[in-house]
Amino acid sequence: MAGQMQPMNINEQIIRPLLENTSFLGLFFIPLITMRLFAEEKRNGTIELLATSPVRDIEIILGKWLAATILYCWILLFGAINFAFAFRYGNPDWKPMLIAYLGIVLQAAALLAVGTFVSTLTKNQIIAGASTFGACLLLWVFSWVSGYDSSTWAQVLSYLSVPVHFESFGRGVLSSKDAIYYLSVIFLGLFFTARSMESLRWRS
């Protein structure tokens, strides 16, 4: 602490930066999780079985998206083991930590919905993964535009950026505005996935 006498704020100086880095690492894990969801089905020819089965499209989509979200939550759970040391040797506030994790899960669920839609557009999982990474990266860097321009269109693009809506969660503040943004991205991603699946069903 360079000779400072103030006690260390574990939440602000350790946990919050680590969780922000965790949300960024999702950019690399999410394409790997979603790239096979539908692209592999199309490559193997089993997408026709899904499209002609009595199961509704929304059930197939929700099943695959929820499975991807649960897998990502398991990855987060293993990463959270590190915080056992913070509680062992310090006294962090657990409530802001839980809110930050909720923000990470909502952010990941939104990007996973985007990746699920992208996976329905191709039968090549490499293309699906690269396209998902590009889409997620684009949603990530939208916030940079406001640093160079303060016009209305720049503010709109900044609002569409994913990390902008994680800032309140990272501070331990449960913001309904930011939660609605993530839920809207989830809805749109799954909605477009349903429309893509519907077109596949008609072609089958």
N, C-alpha and C positions, 0 to 999 in steps of 0.2 A: 504493500500500500504506500510505498515511498515515504514512510514516516508519518503518514496521516493518522490521526487519532480516531476519526469517525469509524464506526463499525461498518463492515461491508454489507451492502444490500444485495443479498444473494439473488433475489428475484430480478432486479434491474441489471446487475452486472454479470450474472452467469446464466440464469435460466432463460430470460427473455432473448438475449442474443442467440443462444443455442436453439431455441424453438424457431426463431426466424430463419436460421440456417436450415433447420429441419424442413420447414415449409418450402424453401428453395430447392432442396434435394429431391422433393417430389416431382420436379420437372423431369428428372431422369428415370425415376421409378415408374411413373404413371404410364408413359408410352410402352414400357416393357410389359406392364400388366395388361393393357388393353389391346395390344396389337394382334393378339391371337383370338380375341373374343368372337368375332364374326369372320375375319379374313381366313382363319384356318378352316372354318366350316365351309367357306366357299371354295377353298383350294381342294379340300378332300371330297367335295360334292355332297356333304351332309346337310348343307343349307336347304336343299330341296326337301329333305325329310322334315326339317323344322318348319319350312314354309307351308307344307301340305299337312302338317300334323294338326290334330284337334286342339292343340294348345294355342291360346291366344298370343298374339304378338307381344302385347304388353307384359305378359307373364314371362316370356322368353327374355325380353329386354331387361325387365326388373331383376330377374334371376341372375343374369350375367353381370349386370351393374352392381347389384348388392354383393355378389361373390367377390368382385374386384375391390369393392369398398372394404369389405371385411378383411380381405388379404392385406390391404394397405394398413388397416387398423392393427393387424398383428405385427406388421413391421414397426409401427409406431410403439407398440407395446414392448417389444424387445429393446427399442431405443430408450424407452422410459426407465429401464432398469438402472441406467446411469444416475438417475435422480435419487436413488436410494442412498448414495453417498452424500448428496446434499442434505438429506434429512438426518443422516447419521452424524455429520460433523457440523451442521448448521441448523437454522430454524427458519426455513423459507415459508412463505405464505402459500398454502396449497390451492386456495380458491382462484387466484389469477392464473395459476398453472393449468387448472382444469379448463378455464375459459379459453386459454390459449390453445390447448389441445382440441377443444371443440372447434375453434377457428381453423385449425389445421385439417381436421376431418372434413369440415364443410368445404374448404378450399379443394381438398383432394377429391371429394365426391363430385364437385362441379367439374373439375378437369377430367375425371374419369368418365363423366357423362359425355364430354366432348370427345374423348378418345373412343368411347363406345360407338358414337356416331361415325367417326372417321373409319373405324374398323369395318363398317358395313359397306364402304365405298370401293373396296379393293379386295382381291383375293391374295395379295402379296403382303405377308405380315411385316416385312421390312419396310415397305412403302407405308403401311399403316402406322408403324412405329415412328418413322421419320416425319410423317405428316402430322401425327399427334404432337410430337415434340415441337414442330414448327408452330402449330396452332397455340399450344400452351405458352411457348416462348413469346409469341406475338401478344397474347393477353397479358404477359408479364411486363413487357417493355412499353406498353401503352402509356404508363405513368411518366416515362421519360419525356414525352412530348411537352407536357406542361412546364418543364424546365427550360424550354427554348421558346415557347409561345404561350401567351396568356389569353388568346382568343377563345371564342365559345367552342369551336370544334376541338381545340386542344384540351379544354376542360372536359368535354364529353368523352374523348378518348382516354383521358386520365381516370375518369370515373369508371370506365369499363375495365380498367386494369385490375388484375387479381390481387397483387400485394397491397394496393391502397386499402382494400377492405379487410385486410388482415391486421392492420395497424392497431385498431381498437381492441381486437382480440388479444394481440400481443401485449397490450398494456393491462390486460385483465378486465377490460370493459366489455360487457355484453351489449352489443349494438344491434337493434332490430333492423336498422337500415342495411347494415353489412350482411346480416343473416339473410335478409330478403334478396339481396343481390346474388348470393351463392345459391339460394333455392331457385331463383329465376334461371340461372345458368343451368342448373340440374334439370329443371323442367324443359327448357329449350333443347338441351342436348338429347334428352330422352324422347322428346316430341319429334325431332328430326330423325332420330333413330327409328322411331315407329313408322314414320313416313317412308323411310328407306326400306324397311322390312316389308311394308305394304306393297311397294313396287316390286320387290323380289317375289312376293306371294303371287302377284298378278302374272309375272313372267313365268312362274312355275306352273 
